[in-house]
């Protein structure tokens, strides 16, 4: 039964409940009909029994009252006519007062009627007999002593009978009230039951209707908040089943569309984030800022700081960003934790699908390496030109120098000691050797030679070289300290010795024989060995620090300006780098960076 009721539609459920309520009300109408029948029965009893008795009793009481008056008048000698004849006429008159429908005497009044007839009999036989014998005094005495008391007894009997009849009528009336009260209570109980049943039925039916709807609303709300693909639970109500299927299909399609859009968005974001170009988009309408991965790494500031314009560094860069004008390929400097870079900045308008300008696209790319490469190419061109000149001039100069060197040596041997010019010969030979050294450097600059890379320890090589340098440039006030870590790198031992010799020699020249030259190192986790050479000299002039590695750039009066250029060429051929870390009145520090061997 329960399963059958649950399988009904809401419309059929409501019809079933209405039919049940109708049946309850119909059953109550049957109860009312039965109650009305009981009322009719009681009414008939009153009409057929109680009311005729009252009519007869009333008539007899009136009759006795008239007869009593007649007898008392006779006794008081206020009556002059025949007493018995008048007495009999009173009975005839009173019988005419009974309605025709009640002329039949009720059985309950038979005894009273006999008492009434006994009074009439006594009046006719006893009183009339005494009067017929002329004994009027005897008749008066009989009336006074026996007849009037007898009338009083009958009146008392009539009063009791009347009281009984009225009591019976009251009982019947009370039964009517009881029936009516019972009917009213039954009406109240049935009404309460019907109302209660209606409330329960309405609550259950509305619950069956609203509970699935509430769950459906909650789940649809969850779908609207982003839980795409959420499926609604099935309900036995077939009115809801079609809606459930439609919502589940909608959720499925939303999930598919969202996944497609999400994957496409993720795909495009991956493309944007993989680009080495920093991209910042700014929507003027929503005041939203978006940065790709490259831009976040470069800017190193939050979106809120950018929107509030609280970024203090790189003002030229941010002025271009906040300006209303568009730009293309503007070169500006940008500084972050990795150093100062040169970036190329462009800015274009951002359009929506209706081709309305809603913001801007700001993108930039690091051209520091390109700039450095351009400088290197420029320097390489200069070195190539110098190399060509050196290679061409070296052979032409070296041959005459060899002849001059030979003749001066011969003159030194043949010239007598007394000749004062003989003392200049060693100086001439020394300068010729110096010219040959310059020619060798020029040839080395022109073609330094490819390094023969082998595994080697920088610390061991430095420990071999330092004693020789101390012996060659030994001064009592000169200190050469070494705090190097052992590390294996791929290097050409001869060329690397030349690099260290050149840099240490420059440091010794900078301190002027009085000071300290320190070699120390650092190995980082990225696989690089950093060698630092620091001295306590006077430092390199600021106007030469930018061009210190260019050919013929030197702070020494007797220097050729080719030593650091050759050092840089050798280090670059070892896939490393050299840079001037700092230079001031307190000294100068150079840094050489070389990659560690693969299994170091």
C-alpha positions as CSV (number, residue, x, y, z in Angstrom):
1,X,0.0,0.0,0.0
2,X,2.8,2.4,0.9
3,X,4.8,1.6,-2.2
4,X,1.6,2.0,-4.3
5,X,0.9,5.4,-2.7
6,X,4.5,6.6,-3.3
7,X,4.3,5.5,-6.9
8,X,1.4,7.8,-7.5
9,X,1.9,11.3,-9.0
10,X,1.4,14.3,-6.9
11,X,-1.9,15.0,-8.6
12,X,-3.2,11.5,-7.9
13,X,-2.0,11.7,-4.3
14,X,-4.0,14.9,-3.8
15,X,-7.1,13.3,-5.4
16,X,-6.7,10.2,-3.1
17,X,-6.5,12.5,0.0
18,X,-9.5,14.5,-1.1
19,X,-11.5,11.3,-1.6
20,X,-10.5,10.1,1.9
21,X,-11.6,13.4,3.3
22,X,-14.9,13.1,1.4
23,X,-15.4,9.6,2.8
24,X,-14.8,10.8,6.3
25,X,-17.3,13.7,5.9
26,X,-19.8,11.3,4.3
27,X,-19.4,8.9,7.3
28,X,-20.1,11.8,9.6
29,X,-23.2,12.6,7.6
30,X,-24.4,9.0,8.3
31,X,-23.8,9.6,12.0
32,X,-25.8,12.8,11.8
33,X,-28.6,11.0,10.0
34,X,-28.6,8.4,12.8
35,X,-28.7,11.2,15.4
36,X,-31.5,12.9,13.6
37,X,-33.4,9.6,13.7
38,X,-32.9,9.4,17.4
39,X,-34.2,12.9,17.8
40,X,-37.3,12.1,15.8
41,X,-37.9,9.0,18.0
42,X,-37.6,11.1,21.2
43,X,-39.9,13.8,19.6
44,X,-42.4,11.1,18.8
45,X,-42.3,9.9,22.4
46,X,-42.9,13.3,23.6
47,X,-45.7,13.9,21.1
48,X,-47.4,10.6,21.7
49,X,-46.8,10.1,25.4
50,X,-45.9,13.2,27.3
51,X,-48.0,15.8,25.7
52,X,-51.4,13.9,25.8
53,X,-50.9,13.1,29.5
54,X,-50.3,16.7,30.3
55,X,-53.4,17.6,28.3
56,X,-55.6,15.1,30.3
57,X,-54.0,16.0,33.6
58,X,-54.5,19.7,32.9
59,X,-58.1,19.2,31.9
60,X,-58.8,17.1,35.0
61,X,-57.1,19.7,37.3
62,X,-59.3,22.4,35.8
63,X,-62.3,20.2,36.2
64,X,-61.5,19.5,39.9
65,X,-60.9,23.2,40.5
66,X,-64.4,24.0,39.0
67,X,-66.0,21.2,41.0
68,X,-64.3,22.2,44.2
69,X,-65.5,25.8,43.6
70,X,-69.0,24.5,42.9
71,X,-69.1,22.4,46.1
72,X,-67.6,25.2,48.3
73,X,-70.1,27.6,46.9
74,X,-72.9,25.2,47.7
75,X,-71.6,24.8,51.2
76,X,-71.4,28.5,51.7
77,X,-75.0,28.8,50.4
78,X,-73.9,30.8,47.5
79,X,-75.4,28.3,45.1
80,X,-79.1,28.2,44.5
81,X,-79.4,25.7,41.6
82,X,-79.3,21.9,41.4
83,X,-75.7,20.9,42.6
84,X,-75.5,17.4,41.0
85,X,-76.9,18.5,37.6
86,X,-74.4,21.4,37.5
87,X,-71.6,19.0,38.6
88,X,-72.3,16.7,35.7
89,X,-72.4,19.5,33.2
90,X,-68.8,20.5,34.3
91,X,-67.6,17.0,33.3
92,X,-69.2,17.3,29.9
93,X,-67.7,20.7,29.3
94,X,-64.1,19.6,30.3
95,X,-64.2,16.6,27.9
96,X,-64.6,19.0,25.0
97,X,-61.2,20.7,25.9
98,X,-59.2,17.6,24.9
99,X,-57.9,17.7,21.3
100,X,-59.4,15.2,19.0
101,X,-55.9,13.6,18.4
102,X,-55.6,12.9,22.2
103,X,-59.1,11.8,23.0
104,X,-57.8,8.3,23.6
105,X,-56.8,8.1,27.2
106,X,-53.2,7.2,27.8
107,X,-52.8,3.9,29.7
108,X,-50.7,5.6,32.5
109,X,-53.8,7.7,33.5
110,X,-56.3,4.8,33.9
111,X,-56.0,4.9,37.7
112,X,-56.5,8.6,37.9
113,X,-59.5,8.4,35.6
114,X,-61.0,5.8,37.9
115,X,-60.4,8.2,40.8
116,X,-62.2,10.9,38.9
117,X,-65.1,8.5,38.0
118,X,-65.2,7.5,41.7
119,X,-65.7,11.1,42.7
120,X,-68.5,11.4,40.1
121,X,-70.0,8.2,41.4
122,X,-70.0,9.5,45.0
123,X,-71.5,12.8,43.9
124,X,-74.3,11.1,42.0
125,X,-75.1,8.2,44.3
126,X,-74.3,9.6,47.8
127,X,-75.0,13.3,47.6
128,X,-77.8,12.9,45.1
129,X,-79.3,10.2,47.3
130,X,-79.2,12.3,50.4
131,X,-80.7,15.2,48.5
132,X,-83.4,13.0,47.1
133,X,-84.3,12.0,50.7
134,X,-84.4,15.6,51.6
135,X,-81.4,15.3,53.9
136,X,-79.7,18.5,52.8
137,X,-77.8,18.7,56.0
138,X,-76.5,15.2,55.6
139,X,-75.5,16.0,52.1
140,X,-73.6,19.1,53.3
141,X,-72.0,17.1,56.0
142,X,-70.9,14.5,53.5
143,X,-69.5,17.1,51.1
144,X,-67.7,18.8,53.9
145,X,-66.2,15.8,55.6
146,X,-65.7,13.2,52.9
147,X,-66.1,14.6,49.4
148,X,-63.8,17.7,49.6
149,X,-61.0,15.6,51.3
150,X,-61.5,13.1,48.5
151,X,-61.1,15.9,45.9
152,X,-57.9,17.0,47.6
153,X,-56.6,13.4,47.4
154,X,-57.4,13.3,43.7
155,X,-55.8,16.7,43.2
156,X,-52.7,15.5,45.0
157,X,-52.7,12.4,42.8
158,X,-53.0,14.6,39.7
159,X,-50.2,16.8,40.9
160,X,-47.9,13.8,41.4
161,X,-48.9,12.4,38.0
162,X,-48.2,15.8,36.5
163,X,-44.8,15.9,38.1
164,X,-44.0,12.5,36.8
165,X,-45.0,13.5,33.3
166,X,-43.0,16.7,33.5
167,X,-40.0,14.7,34.8
168,X,-40.4,12.3,31.9
169,X,-40.6,15.2,29.5
170,X,-37.5,16.6,31.1
171,X,-35.7,13.3,30.7
172,X,-36.7,13.2,27.0
173,X,-35.6,16.8,26.6
174,X,-32.3,15.9,28.3
175,X,-31.8,13.0,25.9
176,X,-32.4,15.4,23.0
177,X,-29.7,17.6,24.5
178,X,-27.4,14.6,25.1
179,X,-27.9,13.5,21.5
180,X,-27.2,17.0,20.2
181,X,-24.1,17.3,22.5
182,X,-22.9,13.9,21.3
183,X,-23.5,15.0,17.7
184,X,-21.6,18.2,18.3
185,X,-18.7,16.4,20.0
186,X,-18.7,13.8,17.2
187,X,-18.7,16.7,14.7
188,X,-15.8,18.3,16.6
189,X,-13.9,15.1,16.8
190,X,-14.5,14.3,13.1
191,X,-13.6,17.9,12.2
192,X,-10.4,17.7,14.2
193,X,-9.6,14.3,12.7
194,X,-10.3,15.6,9.2
195,X,-8.2,18.8,9.9
196,X,-5.4,16.7,11.4
197,X,-5.5,14.2,8.5
198,X,-5.6,17.1,6.1
199,X,-2.6,18.8,7.8
200,X,-0.6,15.5,7.9
201,X,-1.5,14.6,4.4
202,X,-0.7,18.1,3.2
203,X,2.6,18.1,5.1
204,X,3.5,14.7,3.7
205,X,2.5,15.5,0.2
206,X,4.2,18.9,0.3
207,X,7.2,17.2,1.9
208,X,7.4,14.7,-0.9
209,X,7.1,17.7,-3.3
210,X,9.4,20.2,-1.5
211,X,12.1,17.9,-0.1
212,X,13.2,16.7,-3.6
213,X,12.9,20.3,-4.8
214,X,15.0,21.6,-1.9
215,X,17.6,19.0,-2.6
216,X,17.4,19.8,-6.2
217,X,17.8,23.5,-5.5
218,X,20.8,22.9,-3.2
219,X,22.5,20.7,-5.9
220,X,21.7,23.2,-8.7
221,X,23.1,25.9,-6.4
222,X,26.3,23.9,-6.0
223,X,26.5,23.4,-9.7
224,X,26.1,27.2,-10.2
225,X,29.0,27.7,-7.8
226,X,31.4,25.6,-9.8
227,X,30.7,22.0,-8.9
228,X,30.2,21.1,-12.6
229,X,29.5,17.4,-13.2
230,X,27.5,17.0,-10.0
231,X,24.7,14.6,-10.6
232,X,21.3,14.8,-8.8
233,X,20.0,11.8,-7.0
234,X,17.1,10.0,-8.6
235,X,13.6,10.5,-7.1
236,X,10.6,8.1,-7.4
237,X,8.3,10.9,-8.5
238,X,8.1,10.8,-12.3
239,X,7.3,14.5,-12.4
240,X,10.8,15.1,-11.0
241,X,12.6,12.4,-13.0
242,X,12.5,14.3,-16.3
243,X,13.7,17.5,-14.6
244,X,16.5,15.5,-12.8
245,X,17.6,14.0,-16.1
246,X,17.6,17.4,-17.7
247,X,19.6,19.0,-14.9
248,X,22.1,16.1,-14.9
249,X,22.6,16.5,-18.6
250,X,23.1,20.2,-18.1
251,X,25.7,19.5,-15.4
252,X,27.4,17.0,-17.6
253,X,27.6,19.5,-20.5
254,X,28.7,22.3,-18.2
255,X,31.5,20.0,-16.9
256,X,32.5,19.2,-20.4
257,X,32.5,22.8,-21.5
258,X,34.3,23.9,-18.3
259,X,37.0,21.2,-18.8
260,X,37.4,22.3,-22.4
261,X,37.7,25.9,-21.4
262,X,40.0,25.1,-18.5
263,X,42.2,22.9,-20.6
264,X,42.4,25.6,-23.3
265,X,43.1,28.2,-20.7
266,X,45.7,26.0,-19.1
267,X,47.2,25.3,-22.6
268,X,47.4,29.0,-23.4
269,X,48.8,29.9,-19.9
270,X,51.5,27.2,-20.4
271,X,52.4,28.8,-23.7
272,X,52.5,32.3,-22.1
273,X,54.4,31.1,-19.1
274,X,56.9,29.2,-21.2
275,X,57.8,32.3,-23.1
276,X,60.9,34.2,-22.1
277,X,59.0,37.4,-22.5
278,X,57.4,39.1,-19.5
279,X,53.7,39.9,-20.2
280,X,51.6,42.1,-17.9
281,X,47.9,42.7,-18.8
282,X,45.8,45.4,-17.2
283,X,42.0,45.6,-17.5
284,X,40.9,49.1,-16.9
285,X,37.2,48.1,-16.3
286,X,37.8,45.4,-13.7
287,X,41.0,47.0,-12.4
288,X,42.6,43.5,-12.6
289,X,46.3,42.8,-13.2
290,X,47.7,39.6,-14.6
291,X,51.4,38.5,-14.9
292,X,52.9,35.5,-16.6
293,X,55.7,33.5,-15.0
294,X,58.5,35.5,-16.6
295,X,57.0,38.8,-15.5
296,X,56.6,37.6,-11.9
297,X,60.3,36.4,-11.8
298,X,61.4,39.8,-13.2
299,X,59.1,42.2,-11.4
300,X,59.3,40.5,-8.0
301,X,56.3,42.5,-6.7
302,X,52.7,41.6,-5.9
303,X,49.7,42.7,-8.0
304,X,48.5,44.9,-5.2
305,X,51.8,46.8,-4.9
306,X,51.8,47.4,-8.7
307,X,48.2,48.6,-8.6
308,X,48.9,50.9,-5.7
309,X,52.1,52.1,-7.6
310,X,54.2,51.3,-4.5
311,X,57.1,49.9,-6.5
312,X,59.9,52.3,-5.9
313,X,62.6,50.7,-8.2
314,X,62.8,51.0,-11.9
315,X,60.8,54.2,-12.3
316,X,61.5,54.5,-16.0
317,X,60.1,51.0,-16.6
318,X,56.9,51.7,-14.6
319,X,56.4,55.1,-16.1
320,X,56.1,53.4,-19.5
321,X,53.6,50.9,-18.0
322,X,51.3,53.6,-16.5
323,X,51.6,56.1,-19.3
324,X,48.5,56.4,-21.6
325,X,50.6,56.3,-24.8
326,X,51.5,53.1,-26.6
327,X,55.1,52.2,-27.4
328,X,57.2,49.8,-29.4
329,X,60.7,48.4,-28.6
330,X,61.8,51.0,-26.0
331,X,65.0,50.1,-24.3
332,X,65.2,50.7,-20.6
333,X,67.3,49.5,-17.7
334,X,65.8,47.2,-15.1
335,X,67.3,46.1,-11.8
336,X,66.3,43.2,-9.6
337,X,68.0,40.7,-7.3
338,X,69.9,39.2,-10.3
339,X,71.5,42.5,-11.2
340,X,70.9,45.3,-13.8
341,X,69.5,44.3,-17.2
342,X,68.6,45.9,-20.4
343,X,65.0,45.2,-21.4
344,X,63.1,46.0,-24.6
345,X,59.6,47.3,-23.7
346,X,56.4,47.4,-25.9
347,X,52.8,48.2,-25.0
348,X,49.6,47.6,-27.1
349,X,45.9,48.1,-26.5
350,X,43.7,45.3,-25.0
351,X,40.4,44.8,-26.8
352,X,37.3,42.8,-25.8
353,X,35.2,40.7,-28.2
354,X,33.4,43.8,-29.3
355,X,36.7,45.5,-30.3
356,X,36.4,48.0,-27.5
357,X,39.6,49.0,-25.7
358,X,39.4,47.7,-22.1
359,X,43.1,47.8,-21.1
360,X,46.6,47.3,-22.2
361,X,49.2,44.5,-22.9
362,X,52.6,45.4,-21.6
363,X,55.4,43.0,-22.6
364,X,59.2,43.1,-22.3
365,X,62.2,40.9,-23.1
366,X,65.7,40.8,-21.6
367,X,68.2,41.9,-24.2
368,X,71.2,42.0,-21.8
369,X,72.8,38.9,-23.4
370,X,72.1,40.3,-26.8
371,X,73.8,43.6,-25.8
372,X,76.7,41.7,-24.3
373,X,76.9,39.6,-27.4
374,X,76.9,42.7,-29.5
375,X,79.7,44.1,-27.4
376,X,81.6,40.9,-27.7
377,X,81.1,40.8,-31.4
378,X,82.3,44.4,-31.6
379,X,85.3,43.5,-29.4
380,X,85.9,40.4,-31.5
381,X,85.9,42.5,-34.6
382,X,88.4,44.9,-33.0
383,X,90.5,41.9,-31.8
384,X,90.3,40.4,-35.3
385,X,91.4,43.7,-36.8
386,X,94.2,44.1,-34.2
387,X,95.2,40.4,-34.8
388,X,95.4,40.9,-38.5
389,X,97.5,44.0,-38.0
390,X,99.6,42.3,-35.4
391,X,100.1,39.2,-37.6
392,X,101.1,41.3,-40.5
393,X,103.3,43.6,-38.6
394,X,104.9,41.1,-36.3
395,X,106.8,39.3,-39.0
396,X,107.9,42.5,-40.7
397,X,109.1,44.0,-37.3
398,X,110.7,40.8,-35.9
399,X,113.1,40.3,-38.9
400,X,114.7,43.8,-38.6
401,X,114.7,43.4,-34.8
402,X,116.6,40.2,-35.1
403,X,119.2,41.9,-37.3
404,X,119.5,44.9,-34.9
405,X,119.7,42.5,-31.9
406,X,122.5,40.6,-33.7
407,X,124.5,43.7,-34.5
408,X,124.2,45.2,-31.0
409,X,125.3,41.9,-29.5
410,X,128.3,41.9,-31.9
411,X,129.1,45.5,-31.1
412,X,128.9,44.7,-27.4
413,X,131.5,42.0,-27.8
414,X,133.8,43.9,-30.1
415,X,133.6,47.3,-28.4
416,X,136.4,48.0,-25.9
417,X,135.4,48.5,-22.3
418,X,136.9,51.9,-22.3
419,X,134.1,53.1,-24.7
420,X,131.5,54.9,-22.7
421,X,128.8,53.8,-25.1
422,X,129.3,50.1,-24.3
423,X,127.2,50.6,-21.1
424,X,124.1,51.4,-23.2
425,X,124.3,48.1,-25.0
426,X,122.5,45.9,-22.3
427,X,119.8,48.5,-22.1
428,X,119.3,48.4,-25.9
429,X,119.2,44.6,-25.8
430,X,116.6,44.7,-23.0
431,X,114.3,47.0,-24.9
432,X,114.7,44.9,-28.0
433,X,113.6,41.9,-25.9
434,X,110.7,44.0,-24.6
435,X,109.6,44.7,-28.2
436,X,109.8,41.0,-28.9
437,X,107.6,40.4,-25.9
438,X,105.0,42.8,-27.2
439,X,105.2,41.1,-30.6
440,X,104.6,37.8,-28.9
441,X,101.6,39.2,-27.1
442,X,100.2,40.6,-30.3
443,X,100.6,37.2,-32.0
444,X,99.0,35.5,-29.1
445,X,96.1,38.0,-29.3
446,X,95.8,37.3,-33.0
447,X,95.7,33.6,-32.5
448,X,95.7,32.4,-28.9
449,X,95.4,28.8,-29.8
450,X,92.6,26.3,-28.9
451,X,93.0,25.0,-25.4
452,X,93.8,21.3,-24.8
453,X,91.3,20.6,-22.0
454,X,92.2,18.1,-19.4
455,X,91.1,17.4,-15.9
456,X,93.0,19.5,-13.4
457,X,92.9,20.9,-9.9
458,X,93.1,24.7,-9.7
459,X,94.5,24.6,-6.2
460,X,97.4,22.3,-7.2
461,X,98.2,24.4,-10.2
462,X,98.2,27.6,-8.0
463,X,100.4,25.9,-5.4
464,X,103.0,25.2,-8.2
465,X,102.9,28.8,-9.6
466,X,102.9,30.9,-6.4
467,X,106.4,30.0,-5.3
468,X,107.8,30.9,-8.7
469,X,106.1,34.3,-8.6
470,X,107.3,34.9,-5.0
471,X,110.8,34.2,-6.2
472,X,110.5,36.4,-9.3
473,X,108.8,39.3,-7.6
474,X,109.9,38.7,-4.0
475,X,109.6,41.7,-1.7
476,X,109.9,41.7,2.0
477,X,106.6,43.7,2.4
478,X,104.7,41.7,-0.2
479,X,102.3,38.9,1.0
480,X,100.6,36.4,-1.3
481,X,97.9,34.5,0.5
482,X,96.1,31.5,-0.9
483,X,92.7,30.2,0.5
484,X,91.6,28.0,-2.4
485,X,89.3,25.0,-2.4
486,X,90.3,21.8,-4.2
487,X,88.1,21.4,-7.3
488,X,88.5,19.6,-10.6
489,X,87.9,21.6,-13.8
490,X,88.5,21.0,-17.5
491,X,91.5,23.3,-18.4
492,X,94.6,23.8,-20.5
493,X,97.2,23.9,-17.7
494,X,99.7,26.0,-19.6
495,X,97.1,28.7,-20.6
496,X,95.6,28.8,-17.1
497,X,99.0,29.3,-15.6
498,X,99.5,32.2,-18.0
499,X,96.1,33.6,-16.8
500,X,97.0,33.4,-13.1
501,X,100.5,34.7,-13.8
502,X,99.2,37.7,-15.6
503,X,96.5,38.5,-13.0
504,X,98.9,38.0,-10.0
505,X,101.6,40.1,-11.8
506,X,99.0,42.9,-12.3
507,X,98.0,42.7,-8.6
508,X,101.7,42.9,-7.5
509,X,102.2,45.9,-9.8
510,X,99.1,47.5,-8.3
511,X,100.3,47.1,-4.6
512,X,103.8,48.4,-5.6
513,X,105.6,45.6,-3.7
514,X,104.0,46.6,-0.4
515,X,100.7,45.0,0.3
516,X,98.7,41.8,0.1
517,X,97.5,39.7,-2.8
518,X,94.8,37.1,-1.8
519,X,93.5,34.1,-3.8
520,X,90.3,32.6,-2.5
521,X,87.5,30.5,-4.1
522,X,83.9,29.5,-3.8
523,X,82.1,26.5,-5.2
524,X,78.3,26.9,-5.8
525,X,75.6,24.2,-6.1
526,X,75.0,25.0,-9.8
527,X,78.4,23.5,-10.7
528,X,80.7,26.5,-11.0
529,X,84.1,27.2,-9.5
530,X,84.7,30.9,-8.7
531,X,88.3,32.0,-8.2
532,X,88.8,35.5,-6.7
533,X,92.1,37.5,-6.9
534,X,92.1,40.5,-4.6
535,X,94.8,43.1,-3.9
536,X,95.2,46.0,-1.6
537,X,96.4,48.4,-4.3
538,X,95.2,51.8,-5.4
539,X,92.5,50.5,-7.7
540,X,91.7,51.0,-11.3
541,X,90.6,54.5,-12.4
542,X,86.8,54.6,-12.9
543,X,87.1,55.8,-16.5
544,X,88.9,52.6,-17.4
545,X,86.8,50.1,-15.5
546,X,84.2,49.8,-18.3
547,X,86.9,49.2,-21.0
548,X,89.5,47.2,-18.9
549,X,89.2,44.1,-21.1
550,X,89.4,46.0,-24.4
551,X,92.7,46.0,-26.3
552,X,95.3,48.7,-25.5
553,X,93.4,49.7,-22.4
554,X,95.8,50.0,-19.5
555,X,96.3,52.0,-16.3
556,X,100.1,51.4,-16.4
557,X,102.3,53.8,-18.3
558,X,104.5,51.0,-19.6
559,X,101.6,48.5,-20.2
560,X,100.5,47.4,-23.6
561,X,96.8,46.9,-22.6
562,X,96.8,43.5,-24.1
563,X,97.2,41.3,-21.0
564,X,93.6,41.3,-19.7
565,X,92.3,41.0,-23.3
566,X,94.4,37.8,-23.7
567,X,93.2,36.6,-20.3
568,X,89.6,37.1,-21.3
569,X,90.1,35.3,-24.6
570,X,91.6,32.3,-22.8
571,X,88.9,32.1,-20.1
572,X,86.1,32.3,-22.7
573,X,87.8,29.5,-24.7
574,X,87.5,27.5,-21.4
575,X,83.7,28.2,-21.4
576,X,84.1,30.5,-18.4
577,X,84.0,34.2,-17.7
578,X,86.0,36.9,-16.0
579,X,84.8,40.1,-14.5
580,X,85.9,43.0,-12.4
581,X,84.0,42.6,-9.1
582,X,85.0,45.9,-7.6
583,X,87.8,48.4,-7.6
584,X,88.4,51.3,-5.2
585,X,91.1,53.0,-3.2
586,X,91.1,49.9,-0.9
587,X,92.0,47.5,-3.7
588,X,90.7,45.5,-6.7
589,X,89.0,42.2,-7.0
590,X,88.7,40.0,-10.2
591,X,86.5,36.9,-10.4
592,X,87.1,34.0,-12.7
593,X,84.2,31.5,-13.1
594,X,84.9,28.0,-14.6
595,X,82.5,25.1,-15.0
596,X,83.4,22.1,-12.8
597,X,84.1,18.8,-14.5
598,X,81.1,16.5,-14.9
599,X,82.1,14.0,-12.2
600,X,83.7,16.6,-9.9
